[in-house]
Amino acid sequence: MPAPERPTGTARIASINVNGIRAAVRNGMLAWLDEADVDIMALQEVRATADQLREALPGWQLVNDEALAKGRAGVAIASRAPVTEVRRGLDGDGVDSAGRWLEVETELGGTRLTLVSAYVHSGEVGTPKQDAKWAFLDAMERRMPQLAAGGARALIMGDLNVGHRELDIRNWRGNVKRAGFLPRERAYFDRFTGEQGATVECVDGTSGTGLGWVDVGRRFHGEVDGPYTWWSSRGKAFDNDTGWRIDYHLATPALAERVRNYWIGRAPSWDTRWSDHAPVVVDYAV
């Protein structure tokens, strides 16, 4: 969809799985950026070195974290505002977070922000890939209260590779036993977005403690299907809007209060896409 007019006094912040930054730029990403008027981008699946990223996005202040395997994963944050602090990775035994978790501190309009670009493992049931996903989600759950401490304005953005609710996947019935919509995966998001400090009854039958983060997209759009952010290349998933909402802005309550607009930069047609994911863009009052 075309970029809406930005409300006065806001910062426009986008999360984008670029599916390879060099390919995205070749296929039209820069033209989209010119129209979208974005201040900060959290990028996932960058698949590039720092030098290649700078070449692809000239004029931006760039911070990145590369995956250990060449040409895989990779996260970055591109900003028009100065970045004052950078932290890479998640702590924990067995946590594979290289190229998957990047935190920065910045300031916009006098508002101090903690921003995270996250790329959660896709997982695969019954394999080490799923074990890596569990370990990452565990580490993420430990880190989130620290980021939110003291009423901080913090924002976790990225391809989190989980559809939280049935509203988040068009064909949810066909995916309840597959990575991305497993009850145990969804239970993490029950706790992430549950009332802070309250006991949360999770979709997998367990209970846990709510962390109080806000799913900006769900709060903004309410009880509707999607809007989706990723579509399979199989069949006519994009044309039929048979998608998944797996790209998120998760905000602390203090920042969520400042949301003024939320939109998905869905391409007008399959052949005009420059990534298999659509940008998730939010205007925050600063």
C-alpha positions in Angstrom: 0.0 0.0 0.0 1.2 3.6 -0.5 2.8 5.3 2.4 0.3 7.3 4.5 1.1 10.9 5.4 3.2 11.0 8.6 1.5 12.7 11.6 3.3 15.8 12.8 5.7 15.3 15.6 6.3 11.6 15.0 9.2 9.3 14.1 8.6 6.7 11.5 10.2 3.4 12.4 10.1 0.3 10.2 10.9 -3.4 10.6 11.8 -5.2 7.4 13.0 -8.7 6.6 14.8 -7.8 3.4 15.5 -11.4 2.3 19.0 -10.3 1.4 19.8 -6.5 1.4 21.6 -6.5 -1.9 18.8 -8.3 -3.7 16.2 -6.0 -2.1 18.0 -2.9 -3.3 18.4 -4.2 -6.8 14.6 -5.0 -6.8 13.4 -1.6 -5.7 13.8 -1.1 -2.0 15.4 2.4 -2.3 12.5 3.7 -4.3 10.1 2.4 -1.6 12.3 4.2 1.1 12.1 7.5 -0.8 8.3 7.3 -0.7 8.0 5.9 2.9 10.1 8.6 4.6 11.4 6.3 7.3 13.7 7.5 10.1 14.8 4.2 11.5 14.8 0.7 10.1 15.3 -2.6 11.9 16.5 -5.1 9.2 16.6 -8.9 9.3 18.0 -11.5 7.0 20.5 -9.0 5.8 22.9 -11.6 4.5 25.8 -9.1 3.9 29.0 -7.9 5.4 29.2 -4.4 7.0 30.9 -3.1 3.9 28.2 -4.6 1.6 25.5 -3.1 3.8 27.0 0.4 3.7 27.3 0.1 -0.1 23.6 -0.9 -0.3 22.3 1.8 2.0 24.4 5.0 1.5 23.7 7.9 3.8 22.4 5.9 6.7 24.0 5.4 10.1 24.4 1.6 10.2 25.0 -0.9 12.9 24.9 -4.6 12.1 25.5 -8.1 13.5 26.5 -10.8 11.0 25.8 -14.4 11.3 28.7 -16.8 11.7 27.7 -18.6 8.5 28.4 -16.5 5.4 25.3 -15.4 3.5 22.9 -16.4 6.3 20.7 -14.4 8.7 22.2 -11.1 9.8 20.4 -8.2 11.5 21.0 -4.4 11.3 19.6 -1.1 12.3 19.7 1.9 9.9 19.1 5.2 11.5 18.9 8.9 10.6 19.5 9.7 14.3 22.8 9.1 16.1 23.2 5.7 17.8 24.8 6.1 21.3 25.2 2.5 22.4 25.3 -0.9 20.7 24.8 -4.4 22.2 24.9 -7.6 20.2 23.5 -11.1 21.0 21.6 -12.8 23.8 23.1 -14.5 26.8 22.5 -18.1 27.7 23.9 -21.6 27.3 23.3 -23.0 23.9 21.8 -19.7 22.5 22.7 -19.2 18.9 22.0 -15.4 18.5 24.8 -14.4 16.1 23.2 -12.3 13.4 19.8 -12.5 15.2 19.7 -10.0 18.0 21.0 -6.4 18.0 20.2 -3.6 20.5 20.9 0.1 20.1 20.2 3.2 22.1 19.2 6.4 20.3 17.3 9.6 20.9 14.6 11.2 18.8 13.0 14.5 19.6 14.3 14.3 23.1 12.9 10.8 23.6 15.4 8.1 24.5 14.7 4.8 22.8 16.0 1.3 23.1 15.6 -0.5 19.8 16.1 -4.1 18.9 16.3 -5.9 15.6 15.5 -9.6 16.1 15.4 -12.5 13.8 14.1 -15.6 15.5 15.0 -19.1 14.2 12.3 -20.5 11.9 12.6 -23.9 13.6 11.6 -27.4 12.4 9.7 -29.8 14.7 11.8 -32.6 16.1 15.1 -31.3 14.9 18.0 -29.3 16.3 16.6 -26.3 14.5 13.6 -26.3 16.8 15.9 -26.7 19.8 17.8 -23.6 18.7 14.5 -21.8 18.5 13.4 -22.8 22.0 16.8 -21.6 23.4 16.5 -18.3 21.6 12.9 -17.7 22.8 14.0 -18.6 26.4 16.8 -16.0 26.2 14.5 -13.4 24.7 12.0 -14.0 27.6 14.8 -13.4 30.1 16.0 -10.3 28.4 12.6 -8.5 27.9 12.1 -7.5 31.6 15.5 -6.0 31.7 14.8 -3.9 28.6 11.5 -2.7 30.1 12.8 -1.9 33.6 12.0 1.5 35.0 9.4 2.4 32.5 11.8 2.4 29.6 10.7 3.2 26.1 11.9 0.1 24.3 10.9 -1.6 21.1 11.6 -5.1 19.8 11.1 -5.4 16.0 11.6 -8.2 13.6 10.7 -11.4 12.0 9.9 -13.4 15.1 8.7 -16.4 13.1 5.7 -17.1 15.3 2.1 -16.4 14.5 0.7 -15.7 18.0 -3.0 -16.2 17.4 -5.4 -17.7 14.9 -6.0 -14.2 13.5 -2.3 -14.1 12.5 -2.4 -17.0 10.0 -5.0 -17.4 7.3 -4.6 -21.2 7.2 -4.1 -21.7 10.9 -5.8 -25.1 11.0 -3.3 -26.6 8.7 -0.3 -25.4 10.7 -1.0 -26.2 14.3 1.6 -29.0 14.3 4.2 -27.0 12.4 7.0 -24.6 13.5 5.6 -21.1 13.5 2.3 -22.0 15.1 3.0 -24.6 17.7 1.1 -24.1 20.9 4.4 -23.9 22.9 5.7 -21.2 20.6 2.5 -19.2 20.9 2.6 -19.5 24.7 5.8 -17.4 24.7 3.8 -14.6 23.1 0.9 -15.1 25.6 3.5 -14.3 28.3 5.3 -11.5 26.3 2.0 -9.6 25.9 0.2 -10.7 29.1 -0.5 -8.1 31.8 2.8 -7.3 33.6 3.3 -9.4 36.7 -0.1 -11.3 36.3 -0.5 -15.0 36.0 -1.2 -15.8 32.3 -3.0 -18.9 31.2 -1.2 -19.9 27.9 -2.5 -21.6 24.8 -0.4 -24.7 25.5 -2.1 -25.4 28.8 0.8 -23.9 30.9 0.7 -20.8 33.0 3.4 -18.1 33.3 4.0 -14.5 34.3 3.0 -11.7 31.9 5.7 -9.3 30.8 3.4 -6.5 29.8 4.8 -5.8 26.3 2.3 -4.5 23.7 1.8 -6.1 20.2 1.4 -2.8 18.4 -0.1 -4.3 15.3 -2.8 -6.3 17.1 -3.7 -3.3 19.4 -3.9 -1.0 16.4 -6.0 -3.2 14.2 -8.0 -5.1 16.8 -9.7 -8.4 16.2 -9.2 -8.8 12.5 -7.4 -11.3 10.3 -3.8 -10.2 9.8 -2.9 -7.8 8.4 -0.3 -10.3 7.1 3.4 -9.6 6.6 4.7 -12.7 4.8 3.4 -15.0 2.1 4.6 -18.3 0.9 5.9 -18.6 -2.7 3.7 -21.6 -3.2 0.5 -21.3 -5.3 -1.0 -17.9 -5.3 -0.6 -17.1 -1.6 0.2 -13.5 -2.2 -2.6 -12.9 -4.7 -5.1 -14.5 -2.4 -3.6 -12.9 0.8 -3.1 -16.3 2.3 -0.4 -15.0 4.6 1.2 -15.0 8.1 1.7 -12.1 10.5 5.1 -13.0 11.9 6.8 -9.5 11.7 6.2 -7.5 14.8 6.7 -4.3 16.7 6.6 -5.2 20.4 6.7 -2.1 22.5 6.8 -1.3 26.2 3.7 0.3 27.5 5.4 3.7 27.8 6.2 3.6 24.1 3.0 1.9 22.9 1.1 5.0 24.2 2.9 7.0 21.6 1.7 5.0 18.6 -0.1 7.3 16.1 -0.2 5.0 13.0 0.6 1.4 11.9 0.7 0.1 8.4 2.0 -2.7 6.2 4.0 -1.8 3.1 2.5 -4.6 1.1 3.5 -4.5 -2.6 0.7 -3.8 -5.1 1.4 -7.1 -6.9 3.6 -10.2 -6.7 6.0 -9.0 -9.4 6.6 -5.7 -7.7 7.8 -7.1 -4.4 11.4 -6.6 -3.4 11.2 -9.1 -0.4 9.0 -12.0 0.5 8.1 -10.0 3.7 6.4 -6.6 3.8 7.7 -3.8 5.9 5.9 -3.1 9.2 5.9 0.6 9.8 4.8 2.6 12.8 4.7 6.3 13.6 5.6 7.1 17.2 5.1 10.5 18.8 8.4 12.0 19.9 
